[in-house]
């Protein structure tokens, strides 16, 4: 341990900050053991699916051109459907990001005159222009799809009476966002989502329930699709790609809904039959296999961050002792300088581009400047060590990722070191067990 402390010193971490971090980590051993058990369950679940579908070396190759008869692509989609407990899946490198996947799922299954009802409050910023909450060319609003919203209650639970009142003859699709996005509300557990789905289906069993599953995959023992969601949607450069997927997104759900999504992604008449994988099948399949371990590292990093900063008096969401339902950790600073310093520390701790300094900028799809720190192997991969936040109150940073726990830990420690160097925080040595 003395040698480890010396390494940290050589990497810019003072003895005071290191000792404080070690004290925090010492209180988390029991929590980490429980997280390891969840990771083991999900690992065996994925291994079982891979063996069931007889994944072979031939599936690791790829196709070019039209991509007809891509055995690896078909095996990958069968794996996702099995792991997520759905009838079918669309898993493609042609899906550029999570927002794209959500946009496909919405536009494929809505028609003019239909209405989206978001029952977990305002969706993630980049989805606002897809829907037309903020006017944008090509939005669903331009095609006659309307939008309604029911906010969560103050305690983060679903407002069932308001949901029942909001459902009308135009309501076609229920949108639920599992993670918090750029908000400081609690992330929704799979059980909470399941209860909400049961409730809306009691109002109208024909309603399509779509869950934005980004940042939540493999954090719990089950997925929203296993408690009644008709579609679950996410990005491969987040949790399920295991840090290996270079691009891609997924939509898992009922066969007729996935068929519509495939026609929207490609074109009517072609659907799932085309789409070359261009040699990425190995990364996508291996990434799924690695995902439970990588997600576990990220969740441990989030728990460590929560306790490190909560003990210093900052408001953290979720709290240091709360259960985890996604990989994101929010810390409220109410000070732009602290937010920026945190992100500078994360960037400095990165394996890639550690020498650059992140600055706030006008990022497409957002209504305020955003600062992002992400020295990642895959551009924008938020399963890798990264942090970001909008430059507006409450000046909260959203920390996520870490392909390994030691790297996530070092990044968090460096964020604190950077804040201390700027005189923005004082270290307290008293800690509590969570």
C-alpha positions in Angstrom: 0.0 0.0 0.0 2.9 2.4 0.6 4.0 1.7 -3.0 0.4 2.5 -4.2 0.4 5.7 -2.3 3.7 6.6 -3.9 2.3 5.9 -7.4 -0.7 8.2 -6.6 1.8 10.9 -5.5 3.7 10.5 -8.7 0.3 10.9 -10.5 -0.4 14.2 -8.8 -2.5 13.1 -5.8 -1.5 14.6 -2.4 -1.2 12.5 0.7 -4.1 14.3 2.3 -6.5 13.5 -0.6 -5.2 10.0 -0.9 -5.7 9.2 2.8 -9.2 10.6 2.8 -10.2 8.6 -0.3 -8.8 5.4 1.3 -10.9 6.0 4.4 -14.0 6.3 2.3 -13.2 3.2 0.3 -12.7 1.2 3.5 -16.3 1.8 4.5 -17.7 0.3 1.2 -16.5 -3.3 1.3 -19.9 -4.7 2.2 -21.6 -2.7 -0.5 -19.1 -3.8 -3.1 -19.6 -7.4 -2.3 -23.4 -7.1 -3.0 -22.6 -5.4 -6.3 -20.3 -8.3 -7.2 -23.1 -10.7 -6.7 -25.4 -8.8 -9.1 -22.5 -8.8 -11.7 -22.0 -12.5 -11.3 -25.8 -13.2 -11.9 -25.8 -11.1 -15.0 -22.6 -12.7 -16.3 -24.0 -16.2 -16.0 -27.2 -15.0 -17.6 -25.3 -13.8 -20.7 -23.1 -16.8 -20.8 -26.1 -19.1 -20.7 -27.6 -17.2 -23.7 -24.4 -17.4 -25.6 -24.2 -21.2 -25.1 -27.9 -21.6 -25.9 -27.5 -19.9 -29.2 -24.2 -21.7 -29.9 -22.1 -18.6 -30.6 -19.2 -19.7 -32.8 -16.1 -18.2 -34.3 -18.0 -17.7 -37.6 -20.3 -15.3 -35.8 -17.4 -13.0 -35.0 -16.8 -12.0 -38.7 -18.8 -9.4 -40.7 -20.3 -8.6 -44.0 -20.0 -5.7 -46.5 -22.4 -4.3 -49.1 -26.0 -5.2 -48.5 -25.2 -7.4 -45.6 -27.4 -10.3 -46.6 -27.3 -13.5 -44.5 -25.1 -12.0 -41.8 -25.0 -14.9 -39.4 -23.1 -12.8 -36.7 -25.7 -10.0 -36.9 -28.6 -12.5 -36.5 -26.8 -14.3 -33.6 -26.2 -11.0 -31.9 -29.9 -10.0 -32.2 -31.0 -13.4 -30.9 -28.6 -12.9 -27.9 -30.1 -9.5 -27.0 -33.7 -10.8 -27.3 -32.8 -13.7 -25.0 -30.9 -11.6 -22.4 -33.5 -8.9 -22.3 -36.4 -11.4 -22.3 -38.1 -10.1 -25.5 -39.5 -11.6 -28.7 -37.1 -9.9 -31.0 -34.3 -7.3 -31.1 -32.7 -4.8 -33.5 -29.0 -4.3 -32.7 -27.1 -2.5 -35.4 -23.9 -0.4 -35.9 -26.0 1.8 -38.2 -27.8 3.1 -35.1 -25.5 6.0 -34.3 -26.4 6.7 -30.6 -29.1 6.3 -27.9 -31.1 9.3 -29.2 -31.1 7.8 -32.7 -32.4 4.5 -31.3 -35.1 6.2 -29.4 -36.0 8.3 -32.4 -36.3 5.1 -34.5 -38.5 3.4 -31.9 -40.8 6.4 -31.7 -41.1 7.3 -35.4 -41.5 3.7 -36.4 -44.5 3.1 -34.1 -46.4 6.4 -34.2 -48.6 7.9 -36.9 -50.1 11.3 -37.4 -52.7 12.0 -34.7 -51.0 9.8 -32.2 -49.8 11.1 -28.8 -46.8 10.4 -26.7 -47.3 10.5 -23.0 -44.1 10.8 -21.0 -44.9 9.7 -17.4 -41.5 10.2 -15.9 -41.3 13.9 -16.6 -39.3 15.7 -19.3 -37.2 13.4 -21.4 -33.5 13.8 -21.9 -32.5 17.0 -23.6 -31.6 15.6 -27.0 -35.0 13.8 -27.3 -36.8 17.2 -27.0 -36.0 18.0 -30.7 -36.8 14.5 -31.8 -40.3 14.8 -30.3 -40.7 18.5 -31.1 -40.9 19.8 -27.5 -38.3 22.2 -28.8 -39.0 23.0 -32.5 -36.7 21.2 -34.9 -36.8 20.2 -38.6 -38.1 16.7 -39.1 -39.5 16.3 -35.6 -42.4 14.1 -34.8 -44.5 17.2 -34.1 -44.1 18.2 -37.8 -45.7 14.9 -38.7 -48.7 15.4 -36.5 -47.6 13.5 -33.4 -48.5 15.3 -30.2 -46.8 15.2 -26.8 -48.1 15.3 -23.2 -46.2 14.9 -19.9 -46.8 13.9 -16.4 -44.0 14.8 -13.9 -42.9 12.5 -11.1 -44.0 13.3 -7.6 -41.7 15.1 -5.2 -40.4 11.7 -3.8 -39.6 10.5 -7.3 -42.6 8.1 -7.7 -45.1 8.0 -10.5 -48.2 10.2 -10.2 -50.8 7.6 -11.0 -53.9 9.8 -10.7 -52.4 12.4 -13.1 -51.3 9.6 -15.5 -54.9 8.2 -15.6 -56.2 11.7 -16.3 -53.7 12.3 -19.0 -54.4 9.2 -21.0 -56.9 9.9 -23.8 -58.1 8.4 -27.0 -55.1 9.8 -28.9 -52.5 8.3 -26.5 -50.5 5.6 -28.3 -47.2 5.4 -26.6 -46.0 5.7 -23.0 -42.5 7.0 -22.6 -40.5 6.1 -19.4 -37.0 7.3 -18.9 -35.2 5.0 -16.4 -32.2 7.3 -15.7 -32.2 10.9 -14.5 -30.7 12.6 -17.5 -29.6 16.2 -16.6 -31.9 16.2 -13.6 -31.4 15.5 -10.0 -34.4 13.2 -9.5 -33.9 9.6 -8.4 -33.3 7.0 -11.1 -36.2 4.6 -11.4 -35.8 1.0 -10.3 -37.0 -1.9 -12.5 -39.7 -2.7 -9.9 -41.0 0.9 -9.9 -41.2 0.8 -13.7 -43.0 -2.6 -13.6 -45.6 -1.2 -11.2 -46.1 1.8 -13.5 -46.5 -0.4 -16.6 -49.1 -2.6 -14.8 -51.0 0.6 -14.0 -51.0 2.0 -17.5 -51.9 -1.3 -19.0 -54.9 -1.5 -16.6 -56.1 1.8 -18.2 -55.5 0.6 -21.8 -53.8 -2.7 -22.5 -53.1 -1.6 -26.1 -50.8 1.2 -25.0 -47.2 0.8 -26.2 -44.8 1.2 -23.3 -41.2 2.3 -24.3 -38.5 2.5 -21.7 -35.3 4.5 -22.3 -33.0 2.0 -20.7 -29.7 4.0 -21.2 -27.3 3.7 -18.3 -29.3 1.1 -16.5 -28.5 -2.2 -18.3 -27.1 -4.9 -16.0 -27.2 -2.7 -12.9 -30.0 -4.8 -11.5 -30.9 -8.5 -11.8 -33.6 -7.8 -14.4 -34.5 -5.4 -17.1 -37.7 -3.3 -17.7 -38.6 -5.7 -20.6 -38.9 -8.4 -18.0 -41.6 -6.5 -16.1 -43.9 -5.6 -19.0 -42.2 -3.0 -21.2 -43.0 -3.4 -24.9 -39.7 -1.9 -26.0 -36.5 -1.1 -24.2 -34.0 1.1 -26.0 -30.3 2.0 -25.5 -26.9 2.7 -26.8 -24.0 0.2 -27.3 -21.4 2.8 -26.3 -23.0 2.7 -22.9 -23.5 -0.3 -20.6 -24.3 -3.2 -23.0 -21.3 -2.6 -25.2 -18.9 -3.4 -22.4 -16.5 -0.7 -23.5 -15.7 -2.6 -26.7 -18.5 -1.6 -29.0 -17.3 1.2 -31.3 -20.8 2.4 -32.2 -24.4 1.1 -32.2 -27.7 1.0 -30.5 -30.4 -1.6 -29.7 -34.1 -1.9 -29.5 -35.6 -5.0 -27.9 -39.3 -5.8 -27.7 -42.3 -7.3 -29.3 -41.9 -8.7 -32.7 -44.3 -6.4 -34.5 -42.8 -3.3 -32.9 -39.2 -4.4 -33.8 -40.3 -5.1 -37.4 -41.6 -1.5 -37.7 -38.3 -0.3 -36.2 -36.3 -2.2 -38.8 -38.3 -0.7 -41.6 -37.7 2.7 -40.2 -34.0 2.1 -39.8 -33.6 0.8 -43.4 -36.6 1.1 -45.6 -40.0 -0.6 -46.1 -39.6 -4.0 -47.8 -36.0 -4.4 -46.6 -36.2 -4.2 -42.8 -33.8 -6.5 -40.9 -32.6 -8.3 -44.1 -29.9 -5.6 -44.9 -27.3 -3.8 -42.9 -23.6 -4.9 -43.2 -21.7 -5.2 -40.0 -18.3 -4.3 -41.5 -16.3 -6.4 -39.1 -17.7 -5.2 -35.7 -19.6 -8.3 -34.7 -16.7 -9.5 -32.5 -16.7 -6.2 -30.6 -20.4 -6.2 -30.2 -20.7 -9.8 -29.0 -17.6 -9.7 -26.8 -18.7 -6.3 -25.4 -22.0 -7.8 -24.4 -20.1 -10.7 -22.7 -17.9 -8.2 -20.8 -20.8 -5.8 -19.9 -21.7 -7.1 -16.4 -18.1 -6.8 -15.2 -17.6 -3.4 -16.7 -21.0 -2.1 -15.5 -20.1 -3.4 -12.0 -16.8 -1.3 -12.1 -18.8 1.7 -13.1 -21.4 1.3 -10.3 -18.6 0.8 -7.7 -17.1 4.1 -9.0 -20.4 5.9 -8.6 -20.9 4.6 -5.1 -17.3 5.7 -4.2 -17.9 9.1 -5.7 -21.2 9.6 -3.8 -19.6 8.8 -0.5 -16.5 10.8 -1.2 -18.4 14.0 -1.9 -21.4 13.4 0.4 -19.0 13.3 3.3 -17.7 16.7 2.3 -21.2 18.2 2.6 -22.3 18.1 -1.1 -25.7 17.0 -2.1 -25.4 13.8 -4.1 -28.0 11.9 -6.1 -28.4 9.1 -5.3 -27.1 9.3 -1.8 -24.1 7.4 -0.6 -26.1 4.7 1.1 -29.0 4.4 -1.5 -29.5 1.5 -3.8 -28.3 1.8 -7.4 -30.4 1.6 -10.5 -28.0 3.1 -13.1 -24.3 4.1 -13.4 -24.8 7.8 -13.1 -23.8 9.8 -10.0 -24.9 13.4 -9.7 -23.2 15.9 -7.4 -24.7 19.4 -7.0 -22.1 22.2 -6.6 -24.2 25.3 -7.1 -21.0 26.9 -8.4 -19.8 26.7 -12.0 -16.1 26.8 -11.0 -16.5 23.6 -8.9 -18.3 21.9 -11.8 -15.6 22.9 -14.2 -12.8 21.9 -11.8 -14.4 18.4 -11.3 -14.5 17.9 -15.1 -10.9 19.0 -15.4 -9.9 16.4 -12.9 -11.7 13.6 -14.7 -10.0 14.6 -18.0 -6.6 14.7 -16.4 -7.2 11.2 -15.1 -8.0 9.8 -18.6 -5.8 7.4 -20.6 -6.6 9.4 -23.8 -6.3 13.2 -24.1 -5.3 13.6 -20.5 -3.2 16.7 -21.6 -6.2 18.7 -22.8 -8.5 20.9 -20.8 -12.3 20.6 -21.2 -14.3 23.9 -21.5 -18.0 24.7 -21.7 -19.4 24.8 -25.3 -22.6 25.1 -27.2 -23.3 21.4 -27.8 -25.9 20.4 -30.4 -29.2 19.3 -28.9 -28.8 21.2 -25.6 -30.4 24.5 -24.4 -27.3 25.7 -22.4 -23.6 25.3 -22.6 -22.3 21.9 -21.5 -18.9 20.9 -20.2 -17.8 17.3 -21.0 -14.8 15.4 -19.8 -14.2 12.1 -21.6 -10.7 10.9 -22.5 -12.2 7.7 -23.9 -11.0 5.0 -26.4 -14.4 5.3 -28.1 -15.5 8.9 -28.7 -18.4 9.8 -26.4 -18.5 6.4 -24.7 -20.1 7.1 -21.3 -19.4 3.6 -20.0 -15.8 4.8 -20.0 -14.7 7.3 -17.3 -16.5 10.5 -18.1 -18.3 13.5 -16.6 -20.4 16.3 -17.9 -23.0 18.9 -16.9 -24.9 21.9 -18.1 -23.6 25.3 -17.1 -26.8 26.3 -15.3 -28.2 25.8 -11.8 -27.8 23.6 -9.8 -24.4 23.3 -11.5 -24.5 19.6 -11.1 -21.9 17.2 -12.5 -23.0 13.9 -13.9 -20.3 11.3 -13.4 -20.4 7.9 -15.0 -18.3 5.0 -16.2 -15.0 3.5 -15.7 -13.9 0.3 -17.6 -12.2 -0.8 -14.4 -12.9 0.2 -10.8 -9.3 1.3 -10.1 -9.5 3.7 -13.0 -12.9 5.1 -11.9 -11.5 5.5 -8.4 -8.4 7.4 -9.6 -10.6 9.7 -11.7 -12.8 10.6 -8.8 -9.8 11.2 -6.6 -8.2 13.4 -9.2 -11.5 15.4 -9.5 -11.2 16.1 -5.7 -7.5 16.9 -6.1 -8.3 19.5 -8.8 -10.9 21.1 -6.7 -8.6 21.3 -3.7 -5.8 22.8 -5.8 -8.2 25.6 -6.8 -9.2 26.2 -3.1 -12.7 25.1 -3.8 -13.0 22.4 -1.1 -11.7 21.4 2.3 -11.0 17.8 3.2 -12.8 16.3 6.2 -11.4 13.1 7.6 -14.4 11.8 9.5 -16.3 9.2 7.5 -19.5 7.1 8.0 -20.1 3.6 6.8 -22.6 3.1 3.9 
